[in-house]
Amino acid sequence: MKDNFARQYIHITGIVQGVGFRPFVYQLALQHALVGWVINDSEGVKIDAQGRTENLEQFIIELQQQAPPLSRIDQMTVTPLSLWLVAEKPMLFSIEKSQHCDSTTVCVSPDQGLCNACKQDIANPTSRYYRYPFTNCTHCGPRYSITRALPYDRVATSMANFVLCSDCQQAYENPLDRRYHAQPISCAVCGPWTRFLDYRDDVISEVELTQQAAINQLAKRLQAGAVVAIKGLGGFHLVCDGTNVDAVTRLRQIKHRQQKPLAVMVADIEVAHQLVAGDEVEWQTLDSQARPIVLMHKSQTINCSKHTVNIAANVAPNVPYLGVMLPYTPLHYLLFTALAESNAAAVLVMTSANVSGMPIATDIQQIKQQFWGIIDSVLDHNRPIVHACDDSVVHYAGGKMRTLRMARGYAPYSHFGHKAEMITLALGAQQKSTIALALPQQWVLSPYIGDLNNLDTEQRYQRAVADLQGLYQVTAAQIVCDKHESYFSSIYANELISKSKTALTLLQVQHHHAHVLAVMAEFNLTKPVIGFTFDGTGYGDDDTVWGGEVLLASCQDYQRIGYLRPFRLLGGEKAIKEPARLLFAMLLECYCLDDIKAMQLSAFSSWNETYFNNLYRLWQSGSRSPYTSSMGRFIDAWACLLGLIDHVNFEGQCGLLLEQAAKQELCHIPLSFKITDNNIFDWQSLFAHVLPLVGEINDEQHQTWINSLAHSVFMAIAKMVVTIAKQHPHHAIVLGGGVFQNRVLMDQIYHQFLAISQPLYCGEKLPSNDGAIAAGQLWYALHHPQNSTITS
């Protein structure tokens, strides 16, 4: 008889705590008539199960196939054990009380969108969660944003002060209930609760309304064209009717955001189909539980069986994409229900509640300080936000979904399998800052924090550094930062070292090497690679500004084996805002001043003789005009040459305008960089091909010519990447840096790589921009000789 029975010990690591994993195991064991136990401890989830051999085998298969939606299994080991003796054999399968949990081994789950079961609860009049805006279970709701400390338990979250009512307590303690040990569990009896604040008068008034009445009142204000603030999972949003041009204009004025595209939240997939078009994987990502903002192609046809949605033209002007997301909290669903009951718009502009450049607001005082008297009203709630977390942004490029901003739903990002000898803190870059932490069993990357160019964001950044270490109850013994001494993150690294009571090790990583290392970290690459790092600016080892580099890179070192032909950043930072300066500087590398004037390019049409001559003298002297090899700045200059832009209003605008043009009607224009013997990719050949044509293009040809040149320059960059890659056939190719966020460029590169066998890697879960620099810095530290005992 014993031959038909077996006993297995199963050890699972990953995101398996605080996500309903133990009740999942318990219910699965009951289904397969197993006896034994499941327990949480500092090393993950452990299971001791005995039953019929075929049942146990199926149980193990289903553990992986049917794991809870918020879980992530990194490793599962199965070890046969001797069958229990009759006297020892348990009669049932049980959930044992958790043993002491070392916080450094625990993964913090990112916040997640409302699950379908909870969505049904809030729509069901017979449910006690009917229209309750904080409904959640073990499969959905807040996690990271409410967690003060680990291990993850209610007393260590911002729900600690909300005492469970008897019904919630019963559900919390029942392993057959999907709210078993759901730490944010709550209801209308035990809270949290919403409140409506009227900001229309000089005195803020709190309107005493029930949950749904507060939401209904806000819906009326939105319908009337108001700009309001709504407290969500990781912060407040500024919100207005996305079909109302005047309301969008007002929101832009309040946020000081003139032209940068705004994202919208739509009621459901049906509405999204009216606004955007995309591949199946884009629609799946949009509807995924992480609920990111997905940048999708604007739809060319608008049709709906119910009614037509005419989104305001100033939501995302002059760009080919629209950022769309679906509701992800019960409050959002209830708001759209209220709007639908009034036949109001099913499209809401929803953007981070902050004046551009400032960190997202997380409490009502920050809203009051920034927006009192200039927004209409606020829908607030009394569940504190412990960690700010913006909305994540993704898009589809090069055949993959790729993260542009890693935040709610995706962050913190954790990776198991590398044992750090020292607790190490990586401080990231200046723009799109994130921080990373190496722990004994895993490394963790924080959500997006922001650009470190104002005091408020710097303070939020410093709190994030303290909070991440506090969350895991560790203090870093080693710090890694960028080599750029003027970055706030680098200054702060030295400040931490000077204030520390113990000796801290400081490591510095060159910015573009870190871009390559970030991709290596995501894909667990340890052998040398050929890294293309194309971005806007980064401090180079030769005191110039890099940004168009080819590196033969290992985990510890690199050799610069190629780069874009340098040109001057004429006037430094001014050249980034005024790309005509970049174009002029590039032309001065190839032509004399009089010849450039004689070209009569539209980019210089507003320049008089004095302005020309002053900039020429600035170029000659090199004063405040360092040389750069930046591919990002080259793209800016090309957009200016085509007459697409004269002043940059937001980062990446030139690339977006080139993408817009490159997707239109085209004719073939063969452009290519000249690649020298020492792998300098020279752009002069592109200008030599194009400039003689400028005066020959008639009005009918003009737009097609511009579109074709926009597309052709991306083709030329892709061709250059492939040409240099082929020189190193035994190395994997890595692409890093913000330029590789360009969808047309990525599509071209991946299309051309189909013909060669070299492995090609570019960020997918981690962004290719500076948001992943901290991960690259950490990868360097993890493979530093001081961490030589690392296992990979």
C-alpha angles and dihedrals in degrees: 000000000000090000088073093054134072140178124212135186110213125192118190127186131184130063094345103127125081092012102091095265098138096050088046090055091044094053092044091051091052090051090055096042094243128157127209135068147281125214142177120225140152092287099052132263119341126194130190108189135170131183145104110340095238091047092050092048091052090046091057092049093050092048087071100031097048102031115149114280095246094048128093122197110210097171137002123187123188121200124184116234133192114266116263115259114246091254092052101038113114116234095219143018112261143185107235122211112269116260124221109306122212102220093215090068096050124097116218109223116228118240112273138203125259114286122231093251092056090043088058090048094057091048095048114092090202094056120094086226092059108144091347106149097209099051113145143145139192088288099055149015137059122349118144095027093060100036116109099173143353143286088061107243133139094257089058094053136073087258091071094101094052106089113213117246117229093263093050091044090054092050091046092056099042113094090200092058117087088225092061106139091349096157097204092049112143144140141197089279099054101026163179100206138193127237132195118225121195112215097174096098131054089258119060110234125197110216113214102229136148118252096268094038090057090051091047091052091052091049090055091053091050091049089053091056100262128152110228140172123235126191111227136169102297102015146324126305127210105226138189140156106287092209094055113089094193093050091050090048090052092049090051090052092050093048094041089232109137106177112351109120118260125218125233135211114215130199097243147335092280091062091044090056089060093055107036143025129210151141123287092260090057092053090047091052092047090053095042120116092250086066098202126178104264118204104219135171113274110253117251093204127049118199134147134171091220105039140321120266113214106189116207112266092227095060094086108357124187096001129105096229139064122204109228132180136173127230112281105177130056088243091060092050091049091049092053089046089055091048091049091051087058093044087242129151119300091207123080127182102229118183134158111284101242139098104260110281094022124105119263113274115248104177137040094252091062089050090050093049095050105031112021108133096011102069126056105229147335134231102207133174135196101237103109119231107227098182123030114230127179124207115279119242125209139168141184115253135149092009094303139088106247132193117237097174118019110208137103112031094013107047144113087046113205130191124190129202106064119095112208116208089207132032100252130195120201115198102198127210138304100264125053088004124204131162130220135203130203113211130182093267105019147009124235133202119203126228120268111290105181144248113320096225102110137048096248094055091043089055092047088050093052091049089050090054091052094041096051092053090042092051091058093034094236138122118215118245092188132041129198125195143160120282090236102106094200096058111109088227090058092046090049091050090059090045091054091050094048092050096044118110090210131053111271126196117229122205124182126203127196110247099240093042086056090054089057092043091052091060090044089052094051093050096035094242118168104163120087115278139187105249125198108198112187118171144125106274139340134162111264129208091243094056092255126112110264128200109132103061139149112204131187092214138185128178090270109027146015143200122213103230100167143008146171115275105267126243133173127276090224106218094358113245091014090068090060091057095038107044092182085077089058092049091048092050091051093049091050088060088062110023139038120254095253092051091052092051090049091056088070093206116190089232089070098037093114095049119102126205093267093052091049092051095045092053090046091055089047089053092049094050095041089218110164086346110106122184116258135192092195118150089195091059091046089056089049090054092048092052089051092049089055091052094245096126143010102178126029114228099177140013114278094015094127092052091048092051090050089050090051091053094042091059094058133082109318144191124195117266113175107222127166140163118244107238111207126213090264092048100256105151105218119207095192091094090060092055092043089056097045108035096066088056096055096089095041099060113101124210094262092054096040102091094041089050092051092047092049093049090050091053094041095055090056089048089052093051091048091048090050092051091051093046093054092041090057089059088067104042095163096057130080114240121235125193119200137163137064095282088071089066086078106109098205091050094047092048090052094048094049091045092053092045090060087079095057131058101226116120112248124202132185129160117285108158091020119053119250090224128079090289088086098045091100090056090052091050090050092050088055091051093046089057096040116120088251086065095042094136092067117131117214 
